[in-house]
Amino acid sequence: MKKNIIPLTFDYVFTSIFNNPNNIDIVESFLSAYFNEDINSIKGKVKINNRDLIKLNKKDSRKQVDLVLDLKGEKINIELNNDLSKGKENRNIVYASKIHGSQLKEGEKNYNNILKTIQINLNNFTSNKNKLKETYYLRNEEGEILTKKFQIDYIDLEKADKNLYNENESKLARWCRAIKSKTREDLKKELGEGLMGKETKEKLVEEVEKYTDDEDVYVLYSNYTREELERNTIIEEARIAKEKARIEGRKEGKEEGRKEGRKEGRKEGRKEGKEEGKKEEKIQIAKNMLDANMDVTIISNITGLPVTEINSLR
């Protein structure tokens, strides 16, 4: 449909637009909203770095991140994540670590010269409890921060729709909704006024429309959405199967418990019956002894019955 667009959550579109040096003003606008800083304090101070991470050894395959920026010397790595995976999370941490470590130039030994590295994870799924933005540092067991030079942020794009953000994050929330927009109208609405300059806004809309109208990109996106649908279907089927197995397991557990209960009941009943039979036998013996005028104490010693119980048999 003409009103629909390929959203910026599609990795190819996002990386193509944000890694283009001609779109540096779009990147600056995003960072201005992200850090809640005036655009003039950022403008002209951002550089787009090479996305390829350097191989550290022969076994290390060449890695490519979504976006690496240099802001006043500090490194910013932006990763767009469309699904939840512990493997991807660990991979992103490795990427951030490599970017942080690569700041020290060859031959330089002063690690104090390493500046801050921030990895921004734009998560297109529920990842945070009740915040739009969650920040993580290296800490000890008491919660004391070891260093603020290595920072990982999780941005939950879905929280922007639920108003789970503070006043300082309002522009970031608008960016989150813009990134998720699937129609031209929604994109233009979220970009609105005050988020970026008019020319930058028009450029971003044109860039998104350009990739939407590109047949090759559309084919890539169609394949992606089909794979995503299939993946979500598999995940949902697995969830249903797991829940069904849990319910069946509970039923089997209850039935097994009832069987065990009946088994234990029969066992306990037989035991009680035997004991009751022995008691009746002792009582009958005691009665016979009483009829023979035997001493009560002797009867008690033989049968094990209390004297008072024997006397009640008279």
N, C-alpha and C positions, 0 to 999 in steps of 0.2 A: 504494500500500500504506500502511496506517495507520502503520507504523513509520517510513516515509520522511518526510523534511522537505525543503523548499527550502533549500539551503545558503546561508550568508551570503556565499558567493562570487558569488551572483546580485546584480548591482549594485542593482537596485530594492529588494530586501530590506535589503541592507547600508545604503544611504543613508537609507532610511525609518526604520530603527531608530536609527542613530547620529546622525541630524540632529534627532531628536525631543528637545526640552528635558526632557521627562519621563523620558528615559532617560539623563540626564547621569551617573548613577552607573555605568552600563554603560561609558560613555566614559571616566570616571575610572579604572575598573578596568583597562581596556585600557592606558591611559597609564601606570598604576602598574606593570604588567607590562613594558611597552615600555622604560621608563627604569629599571626595576629599583629603583623607589623605593617607600617606604612610602606606602600609600594616604592617610594623614593629611597628608602633605606636598603632596598634589595635591587632595584633597577641598575643594570650595568655591572652587577657583582656576581652574576650567575654564569657558570660555564657548564656545557654538556660534555661529560667525559666519555671515553671509550667504554662500551658496554661489555667488552670481552675481558674476562679476568685472566691474568697471566698464569701460565702453567708453572706450578711450583716444583714438579718433578715429572719424569717420563711417564709415570703411571697416571698422572692427573690429566683428565680430559679437559679440553678448553671449555670454559663455562661462559654463558652470556646472561647477564642480568637484565631487568626491564629498563632501568634508568639509573644512571649515576651522575650526580651533579656536584659541582664545586661552588660553595657559597662562602665567599670571604675566606677561602682556604679550608673550610670544613667540608667533609664529604657527606653527601646525602644520597642514599640508595632507596629508590622507590620500587616496590614490588607489588604487582597486581595479582591477587589470589582469588580464584573463582570457586575453589572447593577446599574443604577441610581435610588436611592430611598431615599426620605427624612427620612423615618423611619430607614433605615440602617445607614444613616449619623448620626442621633441622637443616635442610638444604639452605634456606634463607639465612639462617644464623651463620652457616659456613661462609656464604657469600659476603655477609656483612663483616665477618672477621677478616676475610681476605682483603676487602676494600680498606679496612682500618689498618691492617698491617702493611699494605702497599704504600702508605703515606711516606714511610721512611725510605729515602732515596738510597741507591746503592753507594756504599762507602760511608754513609752517615751513621753515626753511633749514638747520637743523642736522642733517646726516646722521648725526652720532654718536648721535642719539636713536633710530635704527633698531635694533631688537633682532633676535634670531636668528629665522630662518625655517627650518623643517625640513619637507621633503616626504618622507612615508613611502609608498613604493610597495609595496603588498601584491600580489605577483606570483603568480598561480595557475598557474605554469608554471616550468620550470627556467630561472632567470635568472642565478644565481650559480654560481661554480665549485665551491666546497666549503664554503660558509658559509651559515648561515641569514640573516645580516645583513651587508650590505656598505655602507659609508659613503663618500660622495664629497664633496670640497670643491674650491674653486678653488685650483689649484696652479700653480707655475712649472715649467719644464723640469727643474729639479733636484729636484722633488718637495716644495719648501717651500710650506706652506699660506699663501695670501694672506689669507684670512679664514675664520673659523669661524662667521660670522654667516649664511652661506648653506650649507645642508647638504641633501644628497639621499641618502636611505637606500633600499636595495633589500632587501626581505624575500622570500625564496624559500620559499613555503609548502610546497613539496615536500620541502625539506631538513628540515622538522620531523619528517617520517616516517622520515627516515634518520639521526636522531640527530646531525646535523651542526651542533651548537651547544654553547656552553660553559655552565657552571653558572649564570652570571648571566642567561642567555637561556632558562632552563628554563620559566619562566612564559610568556614570549613564545611559545615553541614550543607550549605547551599551547593558547594562544589561536589560533595558526595552525591547529592540528589541529581546534579547535572551529569555526573559520571554514569549514573544508573539510568538516565533518561532514554526512553525508547522511541519517543516521537519528537519531531522538530519543535512542536509547541511547548512541550515540557522542558526541553533543553533551553529554549529561549526564555522561558519563564524563570527557570532557576538562575540563569546567568543574569537576568534582570538588570537592575541599576545598582551601582556602587560596588559591584564585585570586581569589575575590571573596566578598562577604557572601552569606548564604543568600537574602535577599530579592532581591538583584541577580541572582543566578543564576536564581532562579525567574522573575523578570521577563523575562530574556533568553530563556529557554526558551519562555515564554508568547508573547513577541513573535514568535519564529520560527514557532511553531505557528499563531499568528493569521494570518500571511501565507501559510503553507502551506495553510491551510483556506479562504483567500479565493479564490473561483473565478476572478475577474479576474486576480489575480496568478498563479494556476496556469496560466492560458492564456498569459500573458506568458512565464512560465518555460518552458512546453512549446514555444512558438515559438522561444524563445532556444536551448533545447537542440537543437531540430531544425536550426536555422540553424548552431549550433556543430558538430553532427554532419556536416552538409553541407560546412561550411567545412573541417573536419578531413579529410573524405573527399577534397575537392578538393586540399588540401595534400599528402595522402598519394599521390594519383594523380600529382600534379605531380612529387613526389619520385621515384616509381617510373619515370615517363617520363624524367626527367632521368638517373637511373641507367642506364636502358636505352640512352638515347642515348649516354651515356659509354662503355658497354660496346661498343655498335655502332661508335662512333667509334674505339675502341681496335682492334677487329677490322679495320675499314677501314684504319686506319693501318698495322697489321701487314701486311695484304695489299698495300697500296700500297708498303710498305717492301720486301716480297719481290719485287714487280714491278720496283721500282727497282733492287733488288739484281741480279735477273736481267739487267735492261737494262744495268746497269753492268758486270756480268760479261761479257756478250757484247761490250760495247764494249772492255773491258780485254783480252778474249781476242783480238779482232781486232787490237788494237794490238800485243799481244805476238806474235801470229802474223806480223804485218808485219815487226816487228823481227827475229823469228827467221828469217824468209825473207831479209831483207837480210843477216843474219849468214851464213847458209848460202851466199848468193850471193858474198859477199866471200871466204869460205873456198875456194869452188870456183875463183874468179879467182886466189887466191893459189897454189893447187895447180898451176894451168895455168902460172903464171909460174915456179914452181919447176921444173916439167918443162922449161921453156924455158931453164933455167939462169940466170935473172935474179938479180941481187943482192938479198939479203934486205932490206936497208935500203930499196931502191927499192920493193920489194913492200909494205913496211910503210907507206911514204909514200902509195902509191896506194890501198891498201885500208883503211888506218887500223887494221889489226890489229897487235898487239904483236909484236915480233921473236921473242920466246920462243914465242908461239903459232904463228907461221909455221914456226919450226924444228921444232915438234912434228908438223907436217904431213908431214914428209919420210918 
